[in-house]
Amino acid sequence: MKTVRLTMAQALVRYLAAQYTEIDGHEVPLCGGGFAIFGHGSVTCMSEPLQAAQHIIPTWRGQNEQSMALAAIGFAKAMRRQRFMFALSSIGPGATNMVTAAGVAHANRLPVLLLSGDTFAHRLPDPVLQQVEHFSNPSITVNDAFKAVTRYWDRIARPSQLMSSLPQALAVLLDPAECGPVFLALPQDVQAEAYDYPEKFFERRVRAARRPHPDPAEIRAAVAAIRGAKRPLIVAGGGVHYAQAEAALQAFAERHRLPVAETIAGRAVLPHTHALNVGPIGGLGSTSANETAGEADVVIALGTRLQDFVTGSWSLFQNPELKIVAINAARFDATKHTAIPVVADARAALDVLGEALEGYSAPADWLALAARRYAAWNAAVDGRVRAGNDIPVTYAQVVGAVNRAAQPGDTVLTAAGGLPGELNMNWKALWSGGVDVEFGYSCMGYEVAGGWGAKMARPDHETFVMVGDGSYLLMNSDILSSVMSGHKLVVVLCDNGGFAVIDRLQRNSGNASFNNLLKDCRSVAQVKVDFAAHARAMGAHAEKLASIADLDAALARARAADRTSVLVIDVDTYGWTPNDAWWEVAIPQVSERPAVLAAAAEWDNGRKHQRRGV
């Protein structure tokens, strides 16, 4: 057996560089590159092979370990999980900065490879710089914190362990059911150790994600339920995108005349104008989809984990005879709430299910009712997203301006706060895909970082990042990253004076406004941040705008610009798009505030429609 003597760090990078995948008939590196802050525990051994591999897997310098990993997640989502990136940190605080990002990837079922330095395996210099010591268990380091938020976790204690761990890690990153973050802890001394690896381990390999097909018995059970439906509804989730099943879904819905509602992760699986689209569903959804869901007797949950903002905390589906057919690559998701499970890839399942349902279509009166509701909803959207010189500007109007500026192939991206709801309810997707609303983990700070990664995935199209002032203040340094790397973004910053969406929930629950809006915080001075000046200091073009007409013009300038633009506009703190779905939150049962007790009673009343797990 031919061998090659390499350090563990060199072997890790060489293995990643040898993995390829096929996209649109072209073989491309499976690992799209990565991000690194070379600190203590990673710089001496990992930088050397990564520098040498720049032509295959480029490494980008990040500004914050969390945002590096978030950028990798944005890339993976834009690539529909066909490729992944890595994020490499030092030991200690550099590693723990990535834990939040791991939670984002885990909740959203997205692939990212997280690498971190670790303490010495031989322990001779303990305690080392940045080591957190555990008195009763010396084997624990801060890297063990990742176990709660990763799909695959390993500590490489010997160089030879790479040969068993790396194939398993890549299998998780590619698996449609197990997909999620992978973490490898790399003790500094082991990174430097040499080992005679078989050359065969580094042979070029072209990999592809599995596409599991459905079990015939599960298909028969699903067909029996659907054929008996008088008011069927498809609820399409992010799994449709990841299975590249948008065309299959459209063909299936048209063949059997089935209305389609979209989850937050499933936005834009159908064009906005499609006759069978009934709109986004749930707590941040449309009246049309929610009313349709309330009457549905069979729900085909396609590639969705049925998160509480989709189900209205399980209050939306009010038909007592409701049956759920859950089609999902993950058994865990397919068997929730006593659903009839079909454990399979979305596209593979639709192909088989479509044939088995030959001759079935939804009743015409049901389709007509859904279409009337959707038309009424769209009329309301048209009124909200209007252009003009209105003051104050609403979030919906800002969404409308970005929607008008976007062209086929562009991406719009947001996360956390009020913008996910505003974008979800008011965006008109005129082409399939291109919408990234990170609401699985609702991670403030994802916006700019995720946008940077999304732009890497789709460099020939614009990426519009929509961010609130709260998230911007939390994490904005990748504006500098985007300028330095040449990955141009169009950032639209809505300034509402603080954490306004949480203030809304606070007030709606009967509480007084406190510690959310900047004006309601304990402070000795009120400061109006000059966000445009701040963005210009990081090398971006930046403008402060007064009206939607100004924003429309600025968006055209930003599209023509040669680098990242940040467009700042003040928005109405209280000008929200209304939603009509109940959502369970905890409200005190005892309070001296009558408004709190009234809100608690109102929320309790909403529970009468909540499903009890069946």
N, C-alpha and C positions, 0 to 999 in steps of 0.2 A: 504494500500500500504506500503510495507516494504521500509524503507529508510536507507541510510548510510550517516553519517555526515563527510564531507570531505572539505578541502579547495578547492578553484577553481583550483589551481595548481595540487593538488592530483587527482582531478576528471579528469582533462585533460589527465594526464598520464595514469590513469586507463582505461579511454575510449580507448585511442590509443592501449593499451596493449591487449584489448579485441577483436580487429578487426583482422580477418584472411582472407586469400585467399587460393585458391587451385591451385597448380602448379605441373604438372606431377603426379597427383594423391595424392599429399601430401598437408596437410593443414599447412601453414606457416604464421607467423605474417605478416599482410599487411604492417605494418610499419617496415622496416628493421633496425631501430635504428636511431641514429642521431648524430649530432655534436653540441658541446656547448663550448662557452667561457663564463664562469660564471662571468659576471661583475655586476656592480651596476644596480639594477633593475631586476635581474634574479637569483642571487646566493642564496638568503635567502629562497625563496619559491620553486623554480623549481628544485634545486639540490636534495632536500630531496626525492621527489617521483621518480625522475629519477634514483637515486642511488639504490632505492629499486626495481626498475623494470629492472635492468641490465640483468637478465636471459631471458627476453622476448624482450626488445628493448634496446640494448646496446647503451651507449653514449660514443662517442669518443672526446677527447680533440683536437680541431683544433688549428692552429697557426694564422689564419686570418679569420674573419667572411665571407668575400667574398669567400675565397677558401673552407671553410666548405660547403657553399651552392652549390658551383660548384661541390664538391665531391658528394653531394647528387644528383645532376643532372646527373653526370656520372653514378651513381648507377642506377638511374631510367631508363636511356637510355639503359644500359646493360641488365636491367631486362625487357626491352620492355614494360615499363609502367605498369607492373603487380604489382609492389611494389614501395613504396616511402620511403624517409627518411626525417627527419626534421633537421633544423638548428636553434639553439637558441642563441640569442645575448642579450647583455645588452641594455640599452636605449641609445639614442644619437648616438655617432659615431659607436658603435658596430652594431646598426641597419642599419644606412645608408651605412655601408660597404657592406651590402647584396643587395642593390638596383640593382647593376650591374648584380649580379647573377640572380635576379628575371627577369631582362630583357632577359637573356639567356634562362631561362625556358619558358618565355612567347613566345619569337620568335620561339622556337623549339617545343612548345606544349608539355612540359615535366612536370611531377608532382613533386613538392617539397613543403613541409610545412615549412614556415618561421614563427618563433615565436620570439617576441621581448618584453622586458620590456617596460613599458610606465610610464608617470608621474602619480602622485596620482590622482585618480578619484575625491577625495574630495577636492583637490587643496589647502589644508591648509598650506603645507610647501612651496608652489611655491614662487620663481622659484627654482626647485631642481637641483642638480648636473646634468649637461649635458642637461638641458632643453633649447631649443631654443624658446624664447617667441615671439608670434605674437600679436602685439599691438591691432589689431582690431578683433581678433578671438582667445580667450583663449582655445578653444577646439582643435586647431591645434597643433600637435607635429610633429617631423621629421618623425614619422611613416606614416603620410599621404602621404609622398613621394612615398610610395609603390603602391598607387592607380593607377598610370599610367602603372605599369608593373606587375600587378597581375590579375588573373581571379576571385578571391574571396578575399575580404578584410573585416575585421571586427575588432572592438575594443570591448573587453569583459568588459563592464562597471558594470555588476552585475554577480555574480557566476551562477545564474540560466540561463543566456544567453548561456552558453555552450551547453545546451540541444537542442537548436535550431540551433546554429552555427556549432557545430562539425559535425553533419550529413550532413549539406549542404557542408561543406568544403571537407569531404571525397567524396561526390558525384561528386564534381568538379574534384578532383584528379583522380577519376576513369572514368570519362566520356570521351568517345572517341572524342567527338566534342568540349567540353569545357575545356579539359584537359590543365592544366597549373599551375602556382604557386599560392599557397594560403598563405595569410598573416593574422596572428592574433596578434593584439596589446594587451598586457597584463599589465594593470595598476598594479603597485606594491602593492598597498593596496588591490586591488581586488584579486590578487593572494593568499593573506593570509586569505581572508574571508572564513568562513565556511558556508556550506549550507547542508540541508538535501536532498540529491539526491535520486531519486528512484533507488533501486537496479537493476531494470530491464534495466536501462540505460547502465549498465556495463556488461550485459550478453554477453557471447561470440557470435560473429556473423561472419559468413563466407560470404565474399563479392566477387563479380566478376564484371568486366567491362561489360557494355552493348555492345551488338553487333547489332546495328540497321539494319534492312533489308530494301531493296529498295522498293520504290513505284512502282507498276506495270506500271503506265502511264510513269514514267521516264524511266523505262526499255524499254518500247516500242519505245520511242523516240531515245534512245541510239542505240537500235538494228537497227532501220531504217537507222540511220547515218552510222553505221559500215558496214551494208550489202552493202551499196553503195560505200564502199571504194575500191580504186584500189591500194592505197599506205598507208596502215594503219601503225601506230606506237604506241606502248605502252610506255609511260613515267612513270616509276615506282619510287615513292617517299618513304619517311620514314614511311608513313602510312601503307605500305605493311608489314614492320617489326613489327609495333605496333599492327597490326591486326593478326600477326602470319600467314600471308597469302603467305609466300614464296612458299610453295608447291602448293597452289591453283593457284598462278600466273603462275608457271611453267607449270602446267597441262592445264591451260586456253590457254597459248601461244602455247603450243604444239598441242592442239586440233584444234586450228584455224590458226596455222602457222603464228603467229604475231611476228614481231621483237620487241625487248624490249631494250629501253635505260634507264639508271639509273641516277637519280638525285644525288646530293652530299649526301643527307640524305638517299637516297635509294641504296647507293652502296652496292653491294654484295647481292642483292635480288636474283640474279641468279649466279651460278658459272661462273667464267671467261671463261671457256671452252664451255659453253652451245652454241649450234648451233644457237639459236635465240637471243643471246646477241649481241648488236651492240655497247656496250661501254657506258661510261659516257657522259652525254650531257651538253652543255652549255659553258659558258665562261671559265670554268676550265675542259672542257670535251674533247672528242675525235673528230677527224675529221670525223670518220665513223658515229658516232651518229648525229653530227651536219649537215652533208650533207644529211643524211637520213631525219632528221627533216625538212630540207629546202624544201624537195619535198613532204612530207607527205600531204595527203588530209584529213585524219582523225587522230587526236591524241587522244588516250585514256589516260588521265592524271589520274593516279591511286595513290591516297594517297599523292598528292603533292600540295603544296601551290603555285607552279609556281613562285618561287623567281627569281629575275632578273639575277642571275648567271646561272640559269637553262634555261631561255628563251633568253639569250643574250639581255637583256633589250627589249624583245619582237621583236628582229630582226631575230631570227633563222627561224621562221615558215613563209616561203616566198610564199607558194602556195596560190594564191588569193582565191581559193575555199575551203580553210582549214575549217574544223569543229573540235571543241574540245568537247569531251565527258569527263566531269570531275566527277570522282567517288571519293567522299570524305565524311567522317563522319561529317565534319563541313559544314553546309550550306554556310557559308561565302566563303570558299575555292571552293566549288562546283559551285558557280555562278559567278566566275570571268570571265571577258573578253567574255561575252555573250556565255559562254559554255552551252552545253546541260547537265544539272546537274543530277547526280544520288547521292542523299544524303543517304549514307549507309556505313557500315563497308566494308572494301575492300574484305575480304574473303566472306562475305555474298553476296556481289554484284557479285563477280566473279562466284560463284556457280549458281546464277540465270541467269546471262548474258550468261554463257557458254551453258546452256540448250537452251536459247532463240535463240542463234546463230547457232544452230545445222545445219551442212551442209556448213557453210561459212568458207572459209580459204583465206588468202592473196594470190595474184597471185604469181606463182613460180618465174617469172622473177624479181619481186620486192624483194623477199627473196634472190635470188642469188646475186643481186646487193648489198644488205646490207651485205651479207656474204663476198663478195670480198672486200668491204670497210673495214670491220672489220679485215680481214686477213692482209690487208696492214697496218692498225693501229697497230696491234699486232707485226708486224715485226719491226715497228719503236720503239715500247716499248722495244722489246728485245734488240735493239741496244743501247738504253739509259740506261738500268738497268744492263749493263754488269759488271761483277766482274773484279778484276785486281788491278794493282798498278798505275793507272792513277793519275797524279797530274796536276792541281787541281781536287779534287773530286767534282762531281755534286750532286745536291739534288736527281736526279733520281737514281743515283747509290746507294745512301744511302737507298732510298726506296726499291730498288732491294735487298739489303743485308738483310733488316728486313723481306722482303717477303720470302726470302730463309730460314730465321731462324724460321718463324712462323709455327705452327702446327695446325691441326684442333682443333677448340674451342678457340684458342687464340684471343686476341683483339688487334688491332692497333688503336691508338687514336692521334689526333692532332687538332689544332685550330689556326686560324688567321695567318697572314703573308703569306709566300710563300709555306709553307708545305702543306696546304690544296690542292692547285692545283697540286703540285708534287705527293702527295699521290693519289689524285683522278685520275690523268691521268696515273699513272704508276703502281698502285697496281693491282696484279692479284689475285683475290679472288677465291681460289680453293674450298671454302666451303661457304655456305650461312651465311651471317652475319659476325660479328667480325670486322667491320669497323665503327669507330666513328670519323667523321670529323665535328667538331662544326663550321659550317659556316652560320648558321641561324642568329647568332648575331655576329659572327666573334670575339669572346672574347679572347683577349690575357690574358694568365694566366689560362685558362681552363685546359691546357694540364696536368700538374702534378696533380693538384687537381682532375680533372675529372678521371684521371687514377687511383687515389687512390680509388675513389668511384666505378669505374668499376671493380677493383680487388676485392672489397668487394662482388660485385654481382657474380663474377666468380672466386672464390678463387682457384679452381683446375686447372686453365689455366693461361698462361702467359698474361700479359698486357704490350704491347710495347707502350711507350709514345714517340712521336716524337715532339721535341720542338726546336724552334730557340733561338739564344742567346738573342734576344730582349724580347721574352715572358718569358724566364727563369729569366732574371734580374727583370722583373716585379713581378713574383710570383713563388717562388721555395720552400717555407718553408715546403710544404707537402712531400718533400723528407724525412725530419725528421719525419713527421707524419707516413709515410709508414714504416720507420724503427722501430719506437716505437711500432706501432700497429701490425707489422708482416705481412703487406700486401705488398709483394714484387713486385716491378716494374722493368722493364727494360727501362731506359730512354736514348734515343739517342738524343744528343744535337748537332745540326748543327750550327756552329759558322760562320756567314757570315759577321761579323763586323758591325752589326747595324740593322736598319729596312730596309733591302735591297729590299723587295718587294714594299714598298712605294717609295723608291728611283727609282725603275724601272718605276712606274706610273708617278712619278715626271718628269723623263727624257723623257718618251714617250709622255708627254703632252707638251714638248718643254721647260720645265723649267730646270734650272741648279740644280745639286745635292746640296741640302742644308738641314742640320739639321736632316738627316735620318741616313746615315752611320756615324759611330763614327768619321771617318776621316774628315767628312764635317761639324762637329759641332763646335761651339765656345768653345774653351777649352785652357787651359794653359799646358796640358800634355796629351799625348796619353797613355792609359793603356790597356794592353792585359790581360784580366781577366783569371785567372787560374781556370777555371770552375771545373776541376777534384779535385783540392785541396779544393775548396768550398764545393763540394758534399761530400768529405770524412769527412769534418768538421761536417757534419750533420749525420754521421754514415754510409753512403753508401759506397759500393765498387765504385771505379771510375778509369777510364783509359783515357788517351789522345792518340788518334790514328792518324796515318798518311795517311793510304790508305784504300781502300775498302777491300783488302785482310786482313788487320789488323782488320777491323770491323767485317768481317765474323767470324774470330777466336774469337774475343771478345764477340760476341753475343752468341757463344756456351758456353763460360765461364759464361756469365751472366745467361743463362738458368740453369746452374748447381749451381749457387751461392745460398747462404742461405738467402740473403737479397737484397734490392734494389741495382741495379747497374746503374751508370751513365757513358755513353760512349760518349766522346767528340771528335768531328772531325771537322776540318775546311773544309768549302765548298766554291766553286766558287761563289763569290758575284754576278756575272753576268751570271752564267750558268743555265739559266731557260729552262724548257720544253716549247716550243712555243705553243701558242693557237691561234685559228683562228676565234673565235666568237667576234663580236662587243659587247661592253659594254658601256652604256652611263655614261659619267662623265662630269662634268662642266669644260670647258676650257675658259679662258678669251677671250672675243671678241675684246678687245683692249689691246695691249701690245707693248712694245718697242722691244721685242724679236721676230725676224722673225720666229724662230722655234715654238714659241707658236701659232702664227697666222697660220702657216702651219698645226700644229696639230689640231687646231680648225676647219680648213677647211676639214681635213681628217675625223674628227669625225662627222661633219655635213653631209658628204657624206654617212656615215654609216646609217644615219637616214632614208634614202629613203626606207629601208626595214622594218622599225619599224611599227608594228601594232598600230592602233589608237584606241585601246580598243574594237575592234569588230573583 
